[in-house]
C-alpha cells in the first residue's frame, strides 16, 4: 500500500484528503501539524512539526489547504525539508479523460470531471463535483471550488482561485493570482491579479496581500 504524508492539516479540507486517500488505497503515514489545531479525522497520525523527522518518513506529501497561496507556501516549506510532492491524488469517483495530464501534488476531489486533452499543473486543487471542460489549462497551485463549471478551452493561471459554483464560459483566459467570486459568471478574459464577481463578473477592488480567502486558509 502506498504511503503519503499530509502536510499542514489546519484546514477543514484535510478530511477530504483523508477520505480520498482511503478510497484510493493510500495509507497516510503521518499528518504533520504546523502548530494550529489539526483538522484531520485520525488524530493518532498527527505529529507536530518540531517532532517530525523527514528522513525517517516516506518523503511524499500533499498539502491540505484550499487557498492557493497558502497551499503553495506550505508546499515550499515541505520541500525545503527534503520532501517531494506525491503523485496526483484522484478520487475514485472522479471522471478523468485518458488524455489528461496531471502534475504531482494535485488533488482531484470526489465527483469532479476533467475533459479530454486538458493539462493540470502541480499542486492544483479541483474540489467536489467541479466540471473542467476539454482543452483546459490550469496552472500550478490554482484552486477550483466545489461545483465550478469551466467550459471548453479555459486557461486558469497559476495561483488563481475560482470560487464555489462559478461558471466560466468557453475560450476564456483567467490570469495568474486571480480571484473569481463564488457564483460568478465569467464571460470575458480576466487579467493577472484581478478579483471579479457577479453575473456577469466584473472587476472589483482587490489586494491579494489583504484578501482573507486568498492569503489565509479557508473554504
QUIVEN-V239482 format. One record per residue. N is the residue number from 0. RES is the residue in one small letter. PSI is psi in whole degrees, -180 to 180 (* if undefined). D_FIRST is the distance of its C-alpha to the first C-alpha in whole Angstrom. Layout:
n;res;psi;d_first
N;RES;PSI;D_FIRST
N;RES;PSI;D_FIRST
This chain:
n;res;psi;d_first
0;x;129;0
1;x;148;4
2;x;149;7
3;x;156;10
4;x;143;13
5;x;122;16
6;x;127;19
7;x;85;23
8;x;40;22
9;x;-18;26
10;x;144;26
11;x;-25;25
12;x;-10;23
13;x;-33;20
14;x;-28;20
15;x;-39;19
16;x;-44;16
17;x;-49;15
18;x;-42;15
19;x;-38;14
20;x;-43;11
21;x;-47;11
22;x;-29;12
23;x;0;10
24;x;30;7
25;x;129;6
26;x;131;6
27;x;113;10
28;x;-50;11
29;x;153;14
30;x;111;17
31;x;120;20
32;x;138;23
33;x;25;26
34;x;-28;29
35;x;168;29
36;x;123;28
37;x;142;24
38;x;19;24
39;x;162;20
40;x;-41;20
41;x;91;18
42;x;-13;20
43;x;-19;19
44;x;-3;16
45;x;134;20
46;x;135;21
47;x;150;24
48;x;-33;25
49;x;-24;27
50;x;-1;25
51;x;131;22
52;x;100;21
53;x;-36;20
54;x;-25;20
55;x;5;18
56;x;177;15
57;x;-21;12
58;x;-4;15
59;x;138;13
60;x;160;15
61;x;144;17
62;x;126;20
63;x;90;21
64;x;144;24
65;x;-45;27
66;x;130;30
67;x;-49;29
68;x;-39;31
69;x;-46;29
70;x;-40;26
71;x;-43;27
72;x;-44;29
73;x;-35;26
74;x;-41;23
75;x;-40;26
76;x;-43;26
77;x;-43;22
78;x;-29;23
79;x;-22;26
80;x;-1;24
81;x;7;22
82;x;161;19
83;x;145;18
84;x;131;17
85;x;163;14
86;x;153;14
87;x;138;16
88;x;111;14
89;x;112;16
90;x;146;16
91;x;-20;16
92;x;-5;19
93;x;151;21
94;x;114;23
95;x;123;23
96;x;147;25
97;x;-22;24
98;x;4;26
99;x;141;25
100;x;131;24
101;x;130;21
102;x;163;21
103;x;152;18
104;x;-4;18
105;x;145;19
106;x;121;19
107;x;110;20
108;x;177;20
109;x;135;21
110;x;2;24
111;x;155;24
112;x;130;26
113;x;122;26
114;x;171;29
115;x;150;29
116;x;24;30
117;x;153;29
118;x;121;27
119;x;127;25
120;x;-168;25
121;x;146;23
122;x;19;22
123;x;149;24
124;x;120;23
125;x;110;24
126;x;-176;25
127;x;129;25
128;x;20;27
129;x;148;28
130;x;119;30
131;x;121;30
132;x;179;32
133;x;154;32
134;x;30;33
135;x;150;32
136;x;112;31
137;x;120;30
138;x;167;30
139;x;137;28
140;x;21;27
141;x;159;29
142;x;128;28
143;x;116;29
144;x;174;30
145;x;137;29
146;x;11;31
147;x;145;32
148;x;115;34
149;x;116;34
150;x;-174;36
151;x;148;36
152;x;46;37
153;x;140;36
154;x;120;35
155;x;120;34
156;x;162;34
157;x;138;32
158;x;3;32
159;x;157;33
160;x;128;33
161;x;112;34
162;x;163;34
163;x;133;33
164;x;5;35
165;x;155;37
166;x;132;38
167;x;122;38
168;x;167;41
169;x;152;40
170;x;27;41
171;x;142;41
172;x;122;40
173;x;124;38
174;x;-171;39
175;x;148;37
176;x;40;36
177;x;163;38
178;x;120;38
179;x;119;38
180;x;152;39
181;x;138;38
182;x;4;39
183;x;157;41
184;x;111;42
185;x;118;42
186;x;8;45
187;x;154;46
188;x;149;44
189;x;119;43
190;x;163;44
191;x;148;41
192;x;41;41
193;x;143;43
194;x;125;42
195;x;149;43
196;x;153;44
197;x;178;46
198;x;100;46
199;x;162;47
200;x;134;45
201;x;152;48
202;x;143;47
203;x;162;47
204;x;137;48
205;x;124;45
206;x;104;44
207;x;-27;40
208;x;-19;41
209;x;-12;42
210;x;121;40
211;x;-46;38
212;x;-40;35
213;x;-39;35
214;x;-43;35
215;x;177;33
216;x;135;30
217;x;174;31
218;x;*;30
